[in-house]
Amino acid sequence: MTEHENEFLGLGESMIPMAPEGFRAGFVGLVGRPNVGKSTLMNQMVGQKIAITSPVAQTTRNRLRGILTTPQAQMIFVDTPGIHKPHHRLGEVLVQNAQIAIQSVDVLLFVVDGSVAAGSGDRYIEELIAQKGQGVTVIVGLNKIDQQPSESEAIDHSYYSLAQAHGWPIVKFSALTGQGLDKLQELLINHLEPGPYYYPPDLVTDQPERFIMGELIREQILLHTREEVPHSVAIAIDMVTEEDALTRVLATIHVERPSQKGIVIGKGGAMLKTIGSAARQQIQKLIEGKVYLELFVKVQPKWRQSRLRLSELGYRVEE
């Protein structure tokens, strides 16, 4: 593990202190349809970018934890892949992991898109939570209120009806602007049980730095490419070496077809250069230092269908 990783994980000089009397702690699962703003919400809550965000749906793959510690409580947010009908083995793994998270947290925040009325996807997740989340406190989070039309009563009513059918409290907020997040935070803390610090107070995620680097690279691919590419990409961080004033990162972008490799590289390597430059800037913010990033592109046919390839690239059903 590098020096940067020790600092990022909070394992350097930090020790887990004794929690004060009345302190609360617990795990908060974020579930919902793809693209409702779960990753944006977690980044906003912990105050640092640890999850990628993209206009492309279904971008969250691994179950990522973000940690918010206040004087009153420690909340460990578990960001899950958007629940959807899977079309390949990767999709099956992602949905399985989201379902497992429903049963393994203390509070479940069911995030919905408040700019549109509740749809069949929301009702499917409602039924799933009712079946698998018995005994878990559920809160409905009405996100994107900054994008609501002026006449939003019908939209609000569709979600209030859904929540009231189960006695779930509902809170409105905007993960993008931060509006209403103080009320959300207060509600979450009130529903946690008294408990200890699970992680050092200065920690913001339990994921290693290499994982976040790979996600930042994948985010730029999602932002700069379209067509068939976004969901066919996986990133492997091959090497991270530290010199006096520079961190060298070598990474491989795995795609499924030669045509996708051509799109990622672009004419004369222009697209790969654009992706690399933008990702390097994000990684420099992450480690607070200068970065040299070198990217390679490799074709791995049908990696999303292969259990072995999925495991090699870090995708597996959570315990």
C-alpha positions as CSV (number, residue, x, y, z in Angstrom):
1,M,0.0,0.0,0.0
2,T,1.4,3.4,-0.9
3,E,1.8,6.4,1.4
4,H,-1.1,8.1,-0.4
5,E,-3.3,5.1,0.2
6,N,-2.5,5.2,3.9
7,E,-3.6,8.8,4.1
8,F,-6.6,8.3,1.9
9,L,-7.9,5.3,4.0
10,G,-7.1,7.1,7.2
11,L,-4.8,4.3,8.4
12,G,-1.7,6.4,8.8
13,E,-1.7,8.1,12.2
14,S,-5.4,7.9,12.8
15,M,-6.8,5.6,15.5
16,I,-10.4,4.9,16.1
17,P,-11.3,6.8,19.3
18,M,-13.9,6.0,21.9
19,A,-17.3,7.4,20.9
20,P,-18.9,10.0,23.3
21,E,-22.0,9.2,25.3
22,G,-25.1,9.3,23.1
23,F,-23.2,8.8,19.9
24,R,-25.0,7.1,17.0
25,A,-23.6,5.0,14.2
26,G,-24.8,2.8,11.4
27,F,-24.9,1.8,7.8
28,V,-27.3,3.7,5.4
29,G,-28.1,1.9,2.1
30,L,-28.8,4.1,-1.0
31,V,-31.1,2.2,-3.4
32,G,-33.2,3.3,-6.3
33,R,-33.6,3.3,-10.1
34,P,-30.5,4.1,-12.2
35,N,-29.7,7.8,-12.6
36,V,-31.8,9.1,-9.6
37,G,-28.7,10.8,-8.1
38,K,-27.5,8.3,-5.5
39,S,-23.8,8.8,-6.2
40,T,-24.2,12.6,-6.4
41,L,-25.9,12.4,-3.0
42,M,-23.2,10.4,-1.4
43,N,-20.5,12.7,-2.7
44,Q,-22.4,15.7,-1.4
45,M,-22.9,14.2,2.0
46,V,-19.3,13.1,2.6
47,G,-18.0,16.4,1.1
48,Q,-15.6,14.7,-1.3
49,K,-15.9,13.1,-4.7
50,I,-15.6,9.3,-4.2
51,A,-18.3,8.0,-6.5
52,I,-18.5,8.8,-10.2
53,T,-21.4,10.6,-11.6
54,S,-22.6,10.6,-15.2
55,P,-25.6,11.3,-17.4
56,V,-25.3,7.7,-18.5
57,A,-27.6,5.4,-16.5
58,Q,-26.3,2.4,-14.4
59,T,-22.8,3.8,-13.9
60,T,-22.3,2.6,-10.3
61,R,-21.0,-1.0,-10.3
62,N,-19.3,-1.8,-7.0
63,R,-20.9,-1.4,-3.7
64,L,-19.1,1.8,-2.6
65,R,-19.0,3.1,1.0
66,G,-18.8,6.8,1.8
67,I,-18.4,7.9,5.5
68,L,-19.7,11.0,7.1
69,T,-18.7,11.6,10.7
70,T,-20.3,14.5,12.7
71,P,-20.1,15.3,16.5
72,Q,-23.3,13.3,16.9
73,A,-23.0,10.3,14.6
74,Q,-21.1,8.3,12.0
75,M,-23.1,7.4,8.9
76,I,-21.6,4.9,6.5
77,F,-23.4,5.3,3.2
78,V,-23.5,2.2,1.0
79,D,-24.0,3.3,-2.6
80,T,-25.5,0.5,-4.8
81,P,-26.0,0.0,-8.5
82,G,-29.3,1.2,-9.8
83,I,-31.9,-1.6,-9.7
84,H,-32.9,-2.6,-13.2
85,K,-33.7,-5.6,-15.4
86,P,-30.3,-7.2,-16.1
87,H,-29.2,-8.1,-19.7
88,H,-25.9,-9.9,-19.0
89,R,-24.0,-11.6,-16.2
90,L,-22.5,-8.2,-15.0
91,G,-26.0,-6.8,-14.7
92,E,-27.1,-9.8,-12.7
93,V,-24.2,-9.4,-10.3
94,L,-25.0,-5.6,-9.9
95,V,-28.6,-6.2,-9.1
96,Q,-27.8,-9.1,-6.7
97,N,-25.4,-6.8,-4.8
98,A,-28.1,-4.1,-4.5
99,Q,-30.5,-6.6,-3.2
100,I,-28.0,-7.9,-0.6
101,A,-27.4,-4.3,0.5
102,I,-31.2,-4.0,1.3
103,Q,-30.8,-6.7,4.0
104,S,-27.4,-5.6,5.4
105,V,-27.9,-2.0,6.5
106,D,-29.5,-0.2,9.4
107,V,-31.4,2.4,7.5
108,L,-32.5,2.2,3.8
109,L,-32.8,5.5,1.9
110,F,-34.9,4.8,-1.2
111,V,-33.9,7.6,-3.5
112,V,-36.4,8.6,-6.2
113,D,-36.4,11.2,-9.0
114,G,-38.6,14.0,-7.8
115,S,-38.7,15.8,-11.2
116,V,-41.0,13.1,-12.6
117,A,-43.9,11.0,-11.1
118,A,-43.4,7.6,-9.7
119,G,-43.2,4.9,-12.4
120,S,-43.2,1.1,-12.7
121,G,-39.4,1.0,-11.8
122,D,-40.1,2.8,-8.5
123,R,-43.0,0.4,-7.7
124,Y,-40.8,-2.6,-8.5
125,I,-38.2,-1.4,-6.0
126,E,-41.0,-0.6,-3.4
127,E,-42.1,-4.2,-3.6
128,L,-38.5,-5.5,-3.4
129,I,-37.8,-3.4,-0.3
130,A,-41.1,-4.6,1.3
131,Q,-40.1,-8.2,0.7
132,K,-36.4,-8.2,1.4
133,G,-36.1,-5.2,3.8
134,Q,-38.3,-6.4,6.6
135,G,-37.0,-5.1,9.9
136,V,-35.0,-2.3,8.2
137,T,-36.0,1.3,8.7
138,V,-36.9,2.8,5.3
139,I,-36.9,6.5,4.3
140,V,-38.0,7.7,0.9
141,G,-35.7,10.5,-0.4
142,L,-37.3,12.7,-3.0
143,N,-34.3,14.0,-4.9
144,K,-34.0,16.6,-7.7
145,I,-36.5,19.1,-6.2
146,D,-34.4,21.8,-7.9
147,Q,-35.6,20.3,-11.2
148,Q,-39.3,20.1,-10.3
149,P,-41.8,21.9,-12.6
150,S,-43.8,24.7,-11.0
151,E,-46.9,22.4,-10.8
152,S,-45.4,19.5,-8.8
153,E,-48.3,18.5,-6.6
154,A,-49.1,15.4,-8.7
155,I,-45.5,14.3,-8.7
156,D,-45.2,14.7,-4.9
157,H,-48.5,12.9,-4.4
158,S,-47.3,9.9,-6.4
159,Y,-44.4,9.4,-4.0
160,Y,-46.3,10.3,-0.8
161,S,-48.8,7.6,-1.7
162,L,-46.1,5.1,-2.2
163,A,-44.4,6.0,1.1
164,Q,-47.6,6.2,3.2
165,A,-48.7,2.7,2.1
166,H,-45.8,1.4,4.2
167,G,-45.6,4.1,6.8
168,W,-42.2,5.2,5.4
169,P,-41.2,8.9,6.2
170,I,-40.4,11.0,3.2
171,V,-37.9,13.9,2.8
172,K,-37.3,16.3,-0.1
173,F,-33.9,17.5,-1.1
174,S,-31.5,18.3,-4.0
175,A,-28.3,16.3,-4.0
176,L,-27.0,18.7,-6.7
177,T,-27.5,22.0,-4.8
178,G,-27.5,20.7,-1.2
179,Q,-31.0,22.1,-0.5
180,G,-32.7,20.0,2.2
181,L,-29.7,17.9,3.0
182,D,-29.6,19.2,6.6
183,K,-33.1,17.8,7.2
184,L,-32.1,14.5,5.6
185,Q,-29.0,14.2,7.7
186,E,-31.0,14.9,10.9
187,L,-33.6,12.3,10.0
188,L,-31.0,9.7,9.2
189,I,-29.2,10.3,12.6
190,N,-32.5,10.1,14.5
191,H,-33.1,6.6,13.0
192,L,-29.6,5.2,13.9
193,E,-29.0,3.3,17.1
194,P,-26.4,4.3,19.6
195,G,-23.0,2.8,18.5
196,P,-19.3,3.2,18.3
197,Y,-17.0,4.7,15.6
198,Y,-16.8,2.0,12.9
199,Y,-14.0,4.0,11.1
200,P,-11.6,6.7,12.0
201,P,-13.5,10.1,12.1
202,D,-11.4,11.6,9.2
203,L,-12.0,8.7,6.8
204,V,-14.4,9.4,3.9
205,T,-14.3,5.9,2.2
206,D,-13.2,2.4,2.9
207,Q,-12.2,1.8,-0.8
208,P,-8.4,1.8,-1.6
209,E,-7.1,4.7,-3.6
210,R,-6.5,2.5,-6.7
211,F,-10.2,1.7,-6.9
212,I,-11.1,5.4,-6.9
213,M,-8.5,6.1,-9.6
214,G,-10.0,3.5,-11.8
215,E,-13.5,4.9,-11.3
216,L,-12.3,8.4,-12.2
217,I,-10.9,7.1,-15.4
218,R,-14.1,5.3,-16.2
219,E,-16.1,8.4,-15.5
220,Q,-14.2,10.3,-18.2
221,I,-14.9,7.5,-20.7
222,L,-18.6,7.7,-19.8
223,L,-18.6,11.5,-20.3
224,H,-16.7,11.6,-23.6
225,T,-17.9,8.5,-25.4
226,R,-21.4,7.4,-26.4
227,E,-22.7,4.7,-28.8
228,E,-21.9,1.2,-27.6
229,V,-18.9,2.1,-25.4
230,P,-20.0,3.2,-21.9
231,H,-21.3,-0.1,-20.4
232,S,-18.6,-2.2,-22.1
233,V,-15.7,-0.6,-20.2
234,A,-13.7,-1.9,-17.2
235,I,-10.5,-0.3,-15.8
236,A,-7.5,-2.1,-14.3
237,I,-4.9,-0.1,-12.4
238,D,-1.7,-1.9,-13.4
239,M,0.9,0.1,-11.4
240,V,1.2,3.1,-9.1
241,T,4.7,4.3,-8.3
242,E,5.6,7.4,-6.3
243,E,8.6,9.6,-6.9
244,D,9.7,12.7,-5.1
245,A,7.1,15.1,-6.6
246,L,5.2,12.8,-9.0
247,T,2.9,9.8,-8.9
248,R,3.0,7.6,-12.0
249,V,-0.2,5.6,-12.8
250,L,-0.4,3.0,-15.5
251,A,-3.9,1.7,-16.3
252,T,-5.6,-0.5,-18.9
253,I,-9.0,0.2,-20.3
254,H,-10.8,-3.1,-21.2
255,V,-13.4,-3.1,-23.9
256,E,-15.3,-5.9,-25.6
257,R,-14.9,-5.3,-29.3
258,P,-12.2,-3.8,-31.6
259,S,-14.7,-1.1,-32.7
260,Q,-15.0,0.0,-29.1
261,K,-11.2,0.2,-28.9
262,G,-11.2,2.4,-31.9
263,I,-13.8,4.8,-30.4
264,V,-11.9,5.0,-27.1
265,I,-8.5,5.7,-28.8
266,G,-10.1,8.1,-31.4
267,K,-8.5,9.5,-34.6
268,G,-4.8,9.9,-34.1
269,G,-5.2,9.0,-30.4
270,A,-7.2,12.2,-29.8
271,M,-10.0,10.7,-27.7
272,L,-7.6,8.7,-25.4
273,K,-5.6,11.9,-24.9
274,T,-8.8,13.8,-23.9
275,I,-9.9,11.0,-21.5
276,G,-6.4,10.8,-20.0
277,S,-6.0,14.5,-19.5
278,A,-9.4,14.9,-17.8
279,A,-8.8,11.8,-15.6
280,R,-5.4,13.0,-14.6
281,Q,-6.8,16.3,-13.3
282,Q,-9.4,14.4,-11.2
283,I,-6.7,12.0,-9.8
284,Q,-4.5,15.0,-8.9
285,K,-7.4,16.4,-6.8
286,L,-7.8,13.0,-5.2
287,I,-4.2,12.6,-4.1
288,E,-3.4,16.3,-3.9
289,G,-0.2,16.0,-6.0
290,K,1.1,15.8,-9.5
291,V,0.2,12.7,-11.6
292,Y,1.6,11.2,-14.8
293,L,-1.1,8.9,-16.2
294,E,-0.5,6.4,-19.0
295,L,-3.5,4.6,-20.5
296,F,-3.6,1.4,-22.6
297,V,-6.7,-0.1,-24.3
298,K,-7.2,-3.8,-24.5
299,V,-10.0,-5.9,-26.1
300,Q,-11.5,-8.6,-23.8
301,P,-14.3,-10.2,-25.8
302,K,-17.5,-10.7,-23.8
303,W,-15.9,-9.9,-20.5
304,R,-19.4,-9.0,-19.0
305,Q,-20.6,-12.5,-19.6
306,S,-17.6,-14.3,-18.1
307,R,-17.5,-15.1,-14.4
308,L,-13.7,-15.4,-14.5
309,R,-13.2,-12.0,-16.3
310,L,-15.7,-10.3,-14.0
311,S,-13.8,-11.6,-11.0
312,E,-10.4,-10.6,-12.4
313,L,-11.8,-7.0,-13.0
314,G,-13.2,-6.8,-9.5
315,Y,-16.9,-7.6,-10.0
316,R,-18.4,-10.3,-7.8
317,V,-21.4,-10.9,-5.7
318,E,-20.9,-9.3,-2.3
319,E,-20.9,-11.4,0.8
